Amino acid sequence: MYSRSYSSYYHTMPDGTVKQTNPFSGAEVWSVPGRGSKPISNDIPVTAQRIGSVVHPPHCIFCEGRYTSIAPEKSR
């Protein structure tokens, strides 16, 4: 029924990247092992400075406070 062997749907590249192919749709997914365990840092850097308030000109239609001037986003 299928012309490819199971091993062709899961391939490990020389650099460790894993390529998986969905046998039904043919969609490819590339993943890097260990990437999910990388450290996440949400700390505010010591060198961070506050951003002052900015008055946006009337031609800036996408600025905060002008949401009623544009069409609503299409629902997904």
C-alpha positions in Angstrom: 0.0 0.0 0.0 2.8 2.5 0.9 5.9 2.6 -1.2 8.2 4.0 1.6 9.5 2.1 4.6 8.8 3.2 8.1 12.4 4.5 8.5 11.9 7.1 5.8 9.3 8.8 8.0 11.7 9.4 10.9 15.2 10.6 10.0 18.0 12.0 12.3 20.3 14.4 10.6 24.1 14.4 11.4 23.7 17.5 13.5 21.0 15.9 15.7 18.0 17.5 14.0 15.1 15.1 13.7 12.9 15.2 10.6 9.5 13.5 10.8 7.2 13.1 7.9 3.5 12.4 8.3 2.8 9.3 6.1 -0.8 10.4 5.4 -0.4 14.1 4.6 3.3 14.3 3.7 3.7 17.2 6.1 7.3 17.5 7.4 8.2 18.5 11.0 11.8 19.4 11.9 12.7 19.4 15.6 15.9 19.9 17.6 16.2 17.6 20.7 16.9 19.5 23.9 15.5 22.8 22.7 12.4 22.4 24.9 14.6 22.3 28.0 16.4 25.6 27.4 16.3 28.1 30.3 13.7 30.7 30.2 14.5 34.0 31.9 11.7 36.5 32.5 13.8 38.7 34.8 14.0 42.4 34.1 17.5 43.4 33.2 19.4 45.8 35.6 20.0 48.1 32.6 16.3 48.4 31.8 14.8 51.9 31.8 11.2 53.1 31.8 9.6 54.1 28.6 8.0 57.5 28.7 4.5 58.2 27.5 4.3 59.2 23.9 1.6 61.3 22.3 0.7 59.7 19.0 -0.3 61.9 16.1 -3.8 61.6 14.7 -2.5 59.9 11.5 -1.3 56.9 13.6 -4.4 54.7 13.2 -3.0 51.6 14.9 -2.0 53.3 18.1 -3.6 52.6 21.5 -6.8 54.6 21.9 -7.6 54.5 18.2 -9.0 50.9 18.1 -12.5 52.2 17.1 -11.1 53.8 14.0 -10.2 50.5 12.3 -12.2 47.5 11.3 -12.2 44.6 13.9 -9.8 41.7 13.4 -11.2 38.8 11.6 -12.1 35.9 13.9 -10.2 32.8 13.4 
